[in-house]
Amino acid sequence: MTPTVKLLIDGRFVDSTTSEWRDVVNPATQEVLARVPFATRDEVARAVDSAKAAFATWKKTPIGARARIFLKYQQLIREHMKELAALLTAEQGKTLADAEGDIFRGLEVVEHAASIGNLQLGEYAENVAGGVDTYTVQQPLGVCAGITPFNFPAMIPLWMFPMAIATGNTFVLKPSEQDPMVTMRLVELALEAGIPPGVLNVVHGGPEVVDALCDHPDIKAVSFVGSTRVGTHVYQRATLSGKRAQCMMGAKNHAIVLPDAHKEQALNQLVGAAFGAAGQRCMALSVAILVGEARQWIPEIVERARALKVGAGKDNPDLGPVISAAARERIAALIGKGVEQGARLELDGRNLTVPGYEKGNFVGPTILAGVKPGMAVYDQEVFGPVLCLMEADTLDEAIALINANPNGNGTAIFTQSGAAARRFQEDIDVGQVGINVPIPVPVPLFSFTGSRASKLGDLGPYGKQVVLFYTQTKTVTSRWFDDAASSGKVNTTISL
Ligand code: NAD
């Protein structure tokens, strides 16, 4: 019997009563690991009701008690790291080492949630008028919801529910239907750490469940990570029904390689960031602009990419399979279209077979040179192990190319010139910038700050911004009468 993925409603893991199910498939073998339900409207409503009821007590739970749950939770995640990584690799495909990285980056946000006592603080001003003080408190919103993508099934759910719950909200999570198992194991550990019944709920499904969450009047905020198409829909639908929304979406991340770069370091980092996780990272470097003499480094980039080992994630190669057969076909079609539209195929990863895993969704590292805007492989997010090479004569020309691309998730420059790096940092219109750092995902002391078409909503996940996202500011102006000093006169003017 294939196991079923459960819903979590009111502290209990339950089987869905739906008739609609989907298989969770190992992308290296096509083995069916589990069946995931598409929850019914009634199940979504029950999850929200449970979160709403739990909010009444959870919002009053002392901040130290909330923080201690996340202290315990981070310890439990550490203790289960190997087990979690194996599960993640089986259903998602990435290598075991990368799976541990996925979990670790989420674990850092759990640690951040454990320090909520230093984060959810108000402001205080004494004597804003004689004997009058004003202060603010950051109060939780109520029920919040999270919708997550397939590519980081540990990190991204952990971007969401720990900070939402630590700030005093209750939560309904809708994980990716493609790889929900590691997310559910993390949810089990969260309950073991002490999250009370109803404070965290999980429903599974696709568009209908997402729309039900966006529309539900008792949900106050929605956090989404995924593609630009779906994120735009979620943002519009959630805000139309009066919710706060933050949507972190698709990307096309460019690196600029200047000829004065530390060549060895730059090329290794570029290749790692283009092909790691089979290119299925929203911060993958999928375009490199080679400036001036750096154009001559193409053969060395190709040589490094060719040397990468592709295989099943559990064998810890350099890259594993892509998530599904459909994704593999889409990636292959975009490579073909790139060639048709005039790009030079320097390395072709299509039609790759891995011995022992003949059914796996493998795509090997692929490099297209002479890529130009207007080609489908450039205009669309490939989300596979495909690196597009472009050329420019100057740094300014390269910056202009990046600023003309609609996406603004991440970018990097490789150079040994401080002046060039500084100009890049100042002039580039992208939210996350790496200087000799290929995938500049900020640690949770800061926030994730994609920009332009890569993000909708003002406030990012984790860091200080997410505390503002998950709370509302209440401003209190107070005066305590001192009888001896009171004049007893009625005051009808506006001043205090
Ligand atoms: P996706 O948009 O297909 O799915 C994301 C979520 O939306 C899933 O939970 C899915 O069930 C749901 N969904 C799918 N279609 C829907 C629809 N029509 N209506 C409502 N909900 C729907 O994304 P994905 O393929 O799972 O993930 C890859 C994408 O996520 C890439 O574009 C990647 O760049 C992006 N991503 C962005 C970030 C970031 O921080 N900016 C991080 C990780 C991934």
Residues whose N, C-alpha, C, O or C-beta is under 5 A from the ligand:
A	BS01	NAD	I147 T148 P149 F150 N151 K174 P175 S176 E177 G205 G206 P207 V210 V225 G226 S227 T228 V230 M248 M249 G250 A251 C282 G450 S454
